[in-house]
Amino acid sequence: MFKYSLDNKRYHTLNYYYKNKYKSKVFKVSLNAGFTCPNIDGKKGFGGCTYCYNGSGEKVNSTDLVKQFNDIKNIMLKKWPKAKYIGYFQANTNTYAPLSELKEKYELILKQDGVIGLNIATRPDSITPEVYDYLEELNKRTDLVIELGLQTIKEETAKYINRGSTLKEFEECLNELNKRNIDVVVHIINGLPFETKEDMINTVKYLSHKKILGIKIHMLHILKDTTMFKQYLKDNFHILTKEEYVDIVCDQLEYLKDTIVINRITGDPIKEELVEPEWLIKKFGVLNEIDKEMKKRDSYQGIKYED
């Protein structure tokens, strides 16, 4: 068995990380705090990343934060009454607001029973100096993780998807968070338009030599009513097959340092909104194929990692 797994996985699972750290079942509770994004409101661009609904990967409803939290928590409590919770500020750019508003919303969730920390999803170009200072203070009294959207290190792709931030901005942000000992999880996307297998592996090799806690690996999914859908109809770029995706992910895992926690390893689209790829709907089938391929290779996360 792989040393950072509690089951048949051959990679460093989030389940292992949580159970090893907290000795308990831990859930992330996804929240929409009603933030916008500098790539939507015109500060950096308009329309958001081309694959997104208004800059977030899903349609969400920004109702009362405590109600959102309790609605999910109450479901989980029925199965795991002793579970602990992480408030996950997910939708849009969750550091893109005045510091007073950020404090109000973060602290509100931290006050809820059973909450042991926060995960805050944001962009590398959207943390001000005063917010860095607050995050550093926050990190001293709760378990804090900042999730940064990188998607790819290839700048041509970043321009095509209208990411609006540069690799240099990502590095500057990561360095600032590292200096303050704040844990970071990085999002990447496989199957972005016109990227090769080598491009996708290079993104992982790059991250494998950075100081990060974890990574989220997504498969590009094209949703209705997005700019990406229009790009797909116009440019007819290749959509990875399930077999191609599994092969690429397994290669990426081999190059990824084994201490980096795999927070996600496939996409999770809204079925009713999905255009392509249809195979992504069967999430557990994808996960099983990754497990089978790693076993077939007799391989593990980090087997090809080099310092």
N, C-alpha and C positions, 0 to 999 in steps of 0.2 A: 504493500500500500504506500502511496505517495505520502511523504511526511507532513504535508500541510492539508490533508484531507481526512474526513471521517467516514468516507464511503468509497465507492469505486472510481472516484474522479482522480485524474492524473495531473491535476492542476490545483493551485492554491485557492480553495473555495472560500467564499464569504461566510458560509455557515461555519467552517472550521475557525476562521478568524474570530467571529463573534463568540462562539462557544468557548474558545480557548481564552479569550480576554474577559468575558463577562460571566462565564459559567452558567449561562442561561440562554433561553430562546430570545432572540432579538428581532424586532421588526422595524423597518422603515415605514413611517407614515407619510405618504406623499401629500404635500400641501400646495395650494395656489394662493399666494399672498397678494395677488393683484398687481404685481410689478409689471412694468413694460420692459423695453430693451432698446439700447442705443442704436441697434441695427433696424429698428422699426420706426422710432420717433424722429429720425432724421439727424441725430447727433453723429452717427457713423454711417447711416444708410437708411433705406426704406425697404419695407417688405419682409425683412428678416432673411435668414438663410433660406435658400430656395426649396429645401425639403420640408420646411416647417410650416405649421399653422401659426401665423403671426409670431414666429420666433420661439414657439414651444412645440415639442414633438407631439402634442395631443391637444384635443379640445377639452379645456377644463373650466370649472365654474368656481370663481373666487368668492364663495360664500364665507360666512364667519369662520375664522381660523379654528377656534375651539370646537365648533360643531364639526368641521371637517375632521379634526383630530379624533374626536370622540366617536364619530360614526365608524371610522375604521378600527379604532381601538376596541370598541365593543364587540365587533365581529371576531377579532383575534382572541379576545378574552374567553370566549366560549370554548375555544380549543386549547389555548395555552394561558391558563389563569395566572401564571407566575411570570409571564413574559415581560421583557423590558422594551422600551421604545426609543426610536430616534426620529425626531422631527425632520422631515426631508423637504426643504424648500426647493421645489422642483421646477415649477412653471416659469418660463422666461428668465430674466436676469435678476437674481435675488440679492445683489448688492447695489443695484442701480436705483437708489432712492436716497433722500436725505438721511443722515445718520440717526436722527431722532426717530424716524419711521422704522428704520431697520431695528433699532434697539427695542422699540415697542413690540414689534412682531416677534422677534427672536425670543425676547424675555418672556412673552406671553406663553409660548410653547414650552419653554424650559420650566415653567411653573406647574405644568400638568403632571399628574401622578404617573410615575413609572418612566418618565423621560430621562434618559441618561446622556443625551447629546443631540447635536444638530449636524445635518449634512446640508450644505448650502451650494446650490448649483449656480454658476455665474460664468461670465466671460473674462478672459484675461485682460481686457481693456477697460474694465468697469469696477475697479476697486480704488477708491481715493486714499490718500495718505491717512486721513482721519479714520477711515473705515478699517484700514490695515491695523491701526493702533487699537481700535475697539476689538477687532477679531483676535489680536494677540492677547488682550486682557480676557476675553471670553474663553479662549483656549486654556487658560490657567484654571478655570473653574468648571468646565464641562468638556466632554469629548467632542471636539469640533473637526469636521472634515469639509474642505472646500473642493467642490467638483468643477473642474475646468473643461470647457468644450474646446478641444483641439481639432478633432476629426481627421486631420491629415497634416503631414509636414510639407506636402507639395504645394507650393504657392500658386501654381497654375490652377490646380483644383480648387483651392481656397477662393480664388477670384471667380471661378465658374459658379460656385455654390453661394457666392455673395456672403462669405463668412464675415467680412468686415474687419477682422483683426489679423495681425501678422504673426509669424513665428517669433519674431523678435519680441513682440508684446507678450506672447506666451512665456518666453524665457525670462523676461523681466519680472512678470507676475510670479512665476514659479520660484525664482530666486528670492523674491521678497517674502513669500510664504515660507520657504525653507529657512530663511534667516530667523523667522519668528517661531520656528518649530511647529508650524501648523500643517497637519496632514493633508495630502492632496490626492484626489482620484481624478484621472484624466479620461475623457470620453474620446473614442475614435470610431470611425465608420468604415467598414469594408464595402467595396462595391461602388464607391463614388465614381461618377462618370469619367470614363477614359483612363482610369487608373489601372495599372498592371499589378499582377501579383507581387512583383518586386517592390513597387511603390508602397503597397500595404505592409509588406514585411519591413521595409525601411522605417516606416512610422513607428512600428513596435521596437525595432532595434534602437532607434533614437530614444524612446521613452525608457527602455530597459536600463539605460545608463544615466537616468535622471533620478533625483530623490523624490519618489512618489510612493504613496501607500498602496494605491490600487489603480486598476484600469477597468473601464467599461468598453467592451467590444460590441458594436452594433452592426447589423446588416442594413444597408441602405434599403428603405422601403419607400415606394412612391405612393403618395396619398392624393386623393381627389382634391381639387381646389387649391393646389399648391403651384408655385412657379416651377418646381421640379417636374411636375406632370407635363406642363407646357414644354419644358426643355426636352423631356423624353419623347414627346410626340414630334418635335421638330428635328432633334439630333439623332434619335434612334440609337442611343448608346446601349451597350451590353449590360444586361442584368445577370448577376451571378446565379448559376444554378445552385441547388443545395449541395451537390457534390463538390463544386468549385469552392463554395463558402467553407465547407467542412475542411477541405484540404488546406485552404489558406489559414484558417484559424489554428489548425494543428501545427502548421509551420510557425505561426506567430508565437504560440505557446512554447515551442521548443527554443525560440530565441529570447524569450522573456525571463528575466531574473526570477528565480523561484520564490523569493520573498514578497513579490508584488502580488497583491490580492486581486483575484478575478471577481469583480463585483457583478459583472454581466458578461454573457458570452454569445448572446444572440439578440435580435430585435423582438419587440412585443407590440405589433401594430394593432390598431383598431380594425377589426375585420370588415366592418361596413364601409370604411373609408379607404381600404387598401386597393391599389391598382396592381402593383407588382412588388415583390414576387409572391405568388399565391402559396408557395411552399412554406413561407415564413409563419403562416397561421398555426401550423402544427409545431409549436415551440418545443415540446418535449421530444418530438421526433428528431429535431435538429440536435438537441442536447445529447440524445442517445447515439446519434451518428458520430458526434465528436468523440464520445467515450469509446465507441467501437473502433474508430480510426486510431486513436491514441494507443489502445490496447493492441491493435493489429501491428502497429509500428514498434510496439514495446517501448514507448516513448513517454517522457514526462516533461512538465514545464521546466524550462531552463537547461535542458540537456545540451543545447547548442550555445548557451550564453557564454560570452567571453568578456572578461574584465577589460 
